[in-house]
Amino acid sequence: MKIHAQKYFCLLLVGLWTVSCSSLEINRGAKDSGELPYIPVMVDSGPSVSVNGEVVEDEEIEIQAALQEQEVMDEFVRKYHAVPGEGFWQHSFEGEIPMDQLLKWTVYRVVWSRLAQEMAVEYGLRSSTGLEDKKEKLREENKRRLELKNKGEEIFGPDQYSLKDFYQLDEQSLELALIQILESKEILRDEGRGRDRRIYRIDRMKMAFRQLIEDKMKSCEVKVNEASLKELISPELPSR
């Protein structure tokens, strides 16, 4: 018998395939346009990042930066045929500096995550926001895996998750759960009804969720202490 990690992924996917929706026109997202939905307030002191007055833990910012790192490198390789190595992060490629992009999109994902967490609390999916909530879920998952291993049952994936790896899985799981509940309340809607388009349904709903999140970002107060942020995530940037 195989035990699949994050079994609720499958249940959520089934739910998403079966709900019918109305129409929603999808706009281009921030990653496509390069423009942030909010204007960050740059400060000279205080925490690295705060969202609507709530401080984001340094550890969570570090995780988000590590998750964005490869995406930023890949983008510069694609656009400028850059070769990641010594000096890559501070080098200017036609006026674009990888480090600046990493800071920009790390903060974007931090804001995204915080807004998603707030919605999860609002709809009863989570009891609190912040990294401690994810750590608690990680402890529960690793305990479950250890119990299964001790019973001699097969486990899909690692015996124990690291916080970084689990964080990404939990973000994906939470997004799907939010999509399902928002769709059931007709807050998210999808224009695709034809059978030939159903294979793309999950992607369309993720785009709709992204649009909802970015609309919420427009009214966010995002404060960034750039000096502190650079000092925080720079050690996580290997030269490749």
Phi, psi and omega in degrees: 000126180265134177256119185266134177296140178053060185300334182292345173307312184297317181297320180295320180297319178299316180299319181294329180286339190258348183275135178267150186221167173266198188265154174208125178274126183267126177269164176294142181270175182299321182294330178283317184275336184082359182256131178284147178286346182234164175251109182294142176267115182274127182238159183262351181213170179096190183294162181299314181216137169226146181236118182052042176085352181263126181287134175267130183298142179303321182298321179291321178297318179299319179296314180297320179296317180297324180287333181273340188304309183296323180297319179294315179300315181299323181294319180288328175294318181292314186281322189237006183054036180293152176245102181303130181183199182301129179085356184303314189291336180257355182287144178264123177251097182053041177092350178261131181246124182308318181299319179297320179292322178296317177299314182300309186278340172293313179297318177305312181290328176296316179295315178306309183299317181296319179293321177295320178297319179296319177295322179298321176292317181302321183261014172078016179275333178223159181265342181203167176257174176097172186290331182297327177298317180291325178296322178295317176297323178296316178299318180296316182292317180292326175296317179298319180294320179296319179297318178296319179296318180295335177276355180081016180272150182284140181241133176276126181093194184290157175297322179220136178275145166280163180297319181299312182292320181290324180305313182294318178297319181293322177299317180294317180297316181295321178298315179296321179295319178293319177302315181298313183288324178290327177290321180295333178266005180060028172278324171254136179225158185227136184278343186282120178238335184294145182299326181290348182256354187295334180296338181261009188300314182299317179297320179296319181289328175294323177295319179296321179293319177300319179296319179297315179298315182292329174296321178292327179299330184300333181256011180278147168258111182245114179255134183230123172264094189299319180298315179294321181295316179298317180295326182291314189259347180304318180298343181273005186251091179288150173277127185235000000 
